[in-house]
Amino acid sequence: MIVLAACVALLGSLFFAVGAALQQFEAAAAARPGLLRLARRPRWLLGGAAIVAGGGLHILALSLGPLTIVQPMGVSSLLFALPVAAALHGRRPVREELAAAAVVTVGLIGLVLVVPPPTTEPTLSTPGALVLLGIAAFTALLAGGVARAAAPPWRAGLLATGAGVLYGATATLTRVLVDGAWEPWFLLAVPPPAVLALAMLQRAYAIGHFAVAFTALQLSDPLTAIAFGAVLLGEPLPTGVTEATIAAAAAALTAGGTVALARTTPLTQR
């Protein structure tokens, strides 16, 4: 069952990577990467369907095997996404790009593995939910504002980071809705940050630096969910010296790989 869970998670990562690459291709080709305009493009919708399928496979994998096996497989979507996106744009990814992506992947896996699984059902109060949504909205707006004055690679990264924070907040609310105690209005609170995150992500994709945008998304989304889970839901964090050392090393690898990816040639020359 563990091998099956790993295979299903790997397949889900492939679907997610293909979907992200398709949406980036269409966002980069659009004169204005707004959601209403992109929703008229069949290939962008196909990318969305692939992402939904990848998410479904990831959930299925979690039902078949432990989190410590499934989550690292999900991170591998970065290694799938770069070659697919490059092929769509008619070029090959350079070795330096793939090497940097591999470094980021190793760092993300390290960060995922040191986080202990939750031991209790999550509970979120109305004030806690308002704090969660407020912090996520403020961070996304701040990232979007700073991105206006940033160079193209960092603009893509900042917009994708804002999207990742919003997705992380959405994931936290969804976890409470699925497994914990919640208020009825939480059902209405989930769609707005998810839609805003999708819009910000398409703006990031349109810039052309797909490697930076996708890496920033892959990093900010889970870290935001982990932070909100620890602060608002009381979920555990790594406390031992070994876990802290691994987390620090993984963070350093992720940061170094991200900086290296920011220096690579963009997929689309604007």
Buried (B, 14 or more C-beta within 10 A) or exposed (E): EEEEBBBBBBBBBBBBBBBBBBBBBBBBBBEEBBEEBBEEBEBBBBBBEBBEBBBEBBBBBBEBBEBEBBBBBBBBBBBBBBBBBBEBBEEEBEEEBBEBBBBBBBBBBBBBBBBBEBEEEBBBEEEBBEBBBEBBBEBBEBBBEBBEEBEBBBBBBBBBBBBBBBBBBBBBBBBBBEBBEBEEEBEEBBEEBBEBBBBBBBBBBBBBBBBBBBBBBBBBBBBBBBBBBBBBBEBEBBEEEEBEEBBEBBBEBBBBBBBBBBEBBBBBEE
